[in-house]
Amino acid sequence: MRDFLGRWGAWVAIGVVLLITFAIGIQSTGPPPTNADRLLAISQTIKCPQCHGESVAESNADVSIQIRADIAKRLDQGQTDDQIRAYYASTYGDFILLTPKATGVTSLVWIIPVVAFVLGVAGLVVAFRRWKVRGDVHATAADRELVGRALGTDGSGGDDDAEMGSGR
Protein backbone atom coordinates (compact mmCIF):
# COMPACT_ATOMS: atom_id res chain seq x y z
CA MET A 1 0.00 0.00 0.00
CA ARG A 2 2.85 2.37 0.83
CA ASP A 3 4.44 1.75 -2.60
CA PHE A 4 1.11 2.47 -4.28
CA LEU A 5 0.67 5.76 -2.40
CA GLY A 6 4.27 6.70 -3.06
CA ARG A 7 3.92 6.16 -6.78
CA TRP A 8 0.32 7.10 -7.47
CA GLY A 9 -0.78 9.16 -4.46
CA ALA A 10 -0.14 12.53 -6.11
CA TRP A 11 -1.88 11.46 -9.31
CA VAL A 12 -4.90 10.17 -7.42
CA ALA A 13 -5.08 13.45 -5.48
CA ILE A 14 -4.94 15.47 -8.73
CA GLY A 15 -7.68 13.27 -10.22
CA VAL A 16 -9.92 13.76 -7.19
CA VAL A 17 -9.41 17.53 -7.30
CA LEU A 18 -10.25 17.59 -11.03
CA LEU A 19 -13.39 15.52 -10.51
CA ILE A 20 -14.57 17.80 -7.71
CA THR A 21 -13.81 20.87 -9.85
CA PHE A 22 -15.78 19.47 -12.79
CA ALA A 23 -18.68 18.50 -10.52
CA ILE A 24 -18.85 22.02 -9.10
CA GLY A 25 -18.51 23.54 -12.57
CA ILE A 26 -21.42 21.67 -14.10
CA GLN A 27 -23.87 22.37 -11.30
CA SER A 28 -26.37 25.11 -11.98
CA THR A 29 -26.39 27.42 -8.99
CA GLY A 30 -28.72 30.13 -10.20
CA PRO A 31 -32.41 30.27 -10.96
CA PRO A 32 -33.62 28.94 -14.30
CA PRO A 33 -32.81 31.28 -17.18
CA THR A 34 -35.45 33.77 -18.25
CA ASN A 35 -36.48 34.23 -21.87
CA ALA A 36 -34.23 37.30 -22.02
CA ASP A 37 -31.26 35.21 -20.82
CA ARG A 38 -32.09 32.51 -23.35
CA LEU A 39 -32.48 35.11 -26.11
CA LEU A 40 -28.99 36.44 -25.37
CA ALA A 41 -27.48 32.95 -25.17
CA ILE A 42 -29.04 31.83 -28.46
CA SER A 43 -28.23 35.05 -30.30
CA GLN A 44 -24.56 34.70 -29.21
CA THR A 45 -24.39 31.33 -30.99
CA ILE A 46 -25.86 32.53 -34.31
CA LYS A 47 -23.73 34.42 -36.81
CA CYS A 48 -25.00 37.63 -38.37
CA PRO A 49 -25.66 36.78 -42.04
CA GLN A 50 -24.67 40.29 -43.13
CA CYS A 51 -21.70 41.09 -40.85
CA HIS A 52 -18.32 39.41 -40.79
CA GLY A 53 -17.25 37.87 -37.50
CA GLU A 54 -20.15 39.16 -35.39
CA SER A 55 -22.90 37.28 -33.68
CA VAL A 56 -26.55 38.33 -33.88
CA ALA A 57 -26.22 39.53 -30.27
CA GLU A 58 -23.35 41.92 -31.12
CA SER A 59 -24.56 43.19 -34.48
CA ASN A 60 -26.86 46.17 -35.00
CA ALA A 61 -27.59 45.33 -38.63
CA ASP A 62 -31.27 45.23 -39.62
CA VAL A 63 -31.15 41.48 -40.26
CA SER A 64 -29.70 40.84 -36.78
CA ILE A 65 -32.40 42.93 -35.15
CA GLN A 66 -35.03 40.95 -37.08
CA ILE A 67 -33.43 37.64 -36.05
CA ARG A 68 -33.37 38.66 -32.37
CA ALA A 69 -37.07 39.61 -32.60
CA ASP A 70 -37.84 36.27 -34.28
CA ILE A 71 -35.90 34.37 -31.58
CA ALA A 72 -37.88 36.20 -28.87
CA LYS A 73 -41.15 35.28 -30.65
CA ARG A 74 -40.10 31.62 -30.91
CA LEU A 75 -39.15 31.57 -27.21
CA ASP A 76 -42.56 32.95 -26.31
CA GLN A 77 -44.11 30.14 -28.39
CA GLY A 78 -42.23 27.62 -26.21
CA GLN A 79 -39.58 26.40 -28.65
CA THR A 80 -36.36 25.03 -27.20
CA ASP A 81 -32.95 26.55 -27.82
CA ASP A 82 -31.96 23.61 -30.03
CA GLN A 83 -35.15 23.90 -32.10
CA ILE A 84 -34.44 27.59 -32.74
CA ARG A 85 -30.82 26.92 -33.72
CA ALA A 86 -31.97 24.06 -35.98
CA TYR A 87 -34.44 26.39 -37.70
CA TYR A 88 -31.74 28.94 -38.50
CA ALA A 89 -29.32 26.20 -39.61
CA SER A 90 -31.95 24.84 -42.00
CA THR A 91 -32.81 28.33 -43.27
CA TYR A 92 -29.29 29.74 -43.75
CA GLY A 93 -27.10 26.62 -43.63
CA ASP A 94 -24.81 25.28 -40.91
CA PHE A 95 -22.35 28.16 -41.41
CA ILE A 96 -24.78 30.41 -39.49
CA LEU A 97 -24.02 28.56 -36.24
CA LEU A 98 -21.01 29.86 -34.31
CA THR A 99 -20.73 26.61 -32.35
CA PRO A 100 -20.43 23.71 -34.77
CA LYS A 101 -22.38 20.50 -34.29
CA ALA A 102 -20.39 17.65 -32.78
CA THR A 103 -21.07 15.25 -35.66
CA GLY A 104 -19.08 14.13 -38.67
CA VAL A 105 -16.00 16.13 -39.62
CA THR A 106 -16.96 19.04 -37.35
CA SER A 107 -16.62 16.73 -34.36
CA LEU A 108 -12.87 17.06 -34.87
CA VAL A 109 -13.17 20.66 -33.64
CA TRP A 110 -14.25 19.24 -30.28
CA ILE A 111 -12.10 16.10 -30.22
CA ILE A 112 -8.66 17.37 -31.34
CA PRO A 113 -8.08 19.77 -28.40
CA VAL A 114 -9.03 17.07 -25.90
CA VAL A 115 -6.74 14.54 -27.58
CA ALA A 116 -3.90 17.08 -27.68
CA PHE A 117 -4.35 17.80 -23.97
CA VAL A 118 -4.36 14.10 -23.07
CA LEU A 119 -1.26 13.46 -25.19
CA GLY A 120 0.50 16.43 -23.56
CA VAL A 121 -0.29 15.15 -20.07
CA ALA A 122 0.84 11.64 -21.07
CA GLY A 123 4.09 13.09 -22.42
CA LEU A 124 4.69 14.90 -19.16
CA VAL A 125 4.03 11.72 -17.18
CA VAL A 126 6.55 9.82 -19.30
CA ALA A 127 9.15 12.58 -18.92
CA PHE A 128 8.68 12.79 -15.15
CA ARG A 129 8.97 9.00 -14.84
CA ARG A 130 12.21 9.00 -16.81
CA TRP A 131 13.62 11.73 -14.59
CA LYS A 132 12.57 9.81 -11.49
CA VAL A 133 14.04 6.51 -12.71
CA ARG A 134 17.34 8.17 -13.52
CA GLY A 135 17.73 9.03 -9.81
CA ASP A 136 20.77 10.62 -8.23
CA VAL A 137 23.93 10.66 -10.31
CA HIS A 138 27.26 10.41 -8.51
CA ALA A 139 30.72 10.79 -9.95
CA THR A 140 32.73 7.59 -10.14
CA ALA A 141 36.47 7.27 -9.56
CA ALA A 142 36.94 7.14 -13.33
CA ASP A 143 35.00 10.41 -13.68
CA ARG A 144 37.19 12.09 -11.04
CA GLU A 145 40.34 10.82 -12.75
CA LEU A 146 39.16 12.14 -16.13
CA VAL A 147 38.39 15.58 -14.67
CA GLY A 148 41.71 15.58 -12.83
CA ARG A 149 43.63 14.84 -16.03
CA ALA A 150 41.72 17.56 -17.85
CA LEU A 151 42.64 20.05 -15.12
CA GLY A 152 46.23 18.88 -15.00
CA THR A 153 46.02 17.30 -11.56
CA ASP A 154 46.22 13.71 -10.42
CA GLY A 155 42.50 13.50 -9.58
CA SER A 156 43.18 12.28 -6.05
CA GLY A 157 40.84 14.85 -4.57
CA GLY A 158 43.23 16.44 -2.06
CA ASP A 159 43.86 20.18 -2.10
CA ASP A 160 42.84 20.36 -5.77
CA ASP A 161 39.18 19.92 -4.80
CA ALA A 162 39.38 22.90 -2.49
CA GLU A 163 40.81 24.99 -5.32
CA MET A 164 38.04 23.92 -7.67
CA GLY A 165 35.43 25.08 -5.19
CA SER A 166 37.03 28.53 -4.90
CA GLY A 167 35.75 29.58 -8.30
CA ARG A 168 39.11 29.88 -10.04
KAZI-V521693 format. One line per field, one symbol per residue. ss: DSSP state (H for helix, E for strand, L for the rest). phi: phi as a letter, one per 30 degrees, with the letter a starting at -180 (. if undefined). psi: psi as a letter, one per 20 degrees, with the letter a starting at -180 (. if undefined). A space follows every 10 residues. Layout:
BEGIN
ss: ???
phi: ???
psi: ???
END
This chain:
BEGIN
ss: LHHHHHHHHH HHHHHHHHHH HHHHHHLLLL LLLLHHHHHH HHHLLEELLL LLLLELLLLL LHHHHHHHHH HHHHHHLLLL HHHHHHHHHH HHLHHHELLL LLLHHHHHHH HHHHHHHHHH HHHHHHHHHH HHHHLLLLLL HHHHHHHHHH HLLLLLLLHH HHHHLLLL
phi: .ddddddced dddddddddd dddddcddcc dddddddded ddddccdddc ccicdddddc dedddddddd dddddddjdd eddddddddd dcjdddddcd dcbidddddd dedddddddd dddddddddd dddeidccdc dddddddddd dicdidjddd ddddddjd
psi: hhgghhgigh hggggggggg ggghhipoir rqqrhgghgg ggiijpqpih qpjqrhhhqj qghhghgghh ggghghijqr ghhgghghhh girhihphoq qlqbhihhhh gghggggghg ggggggghgg hghhaqpqpr hhgggggghh ikrijhjchh hhhhiij.
END
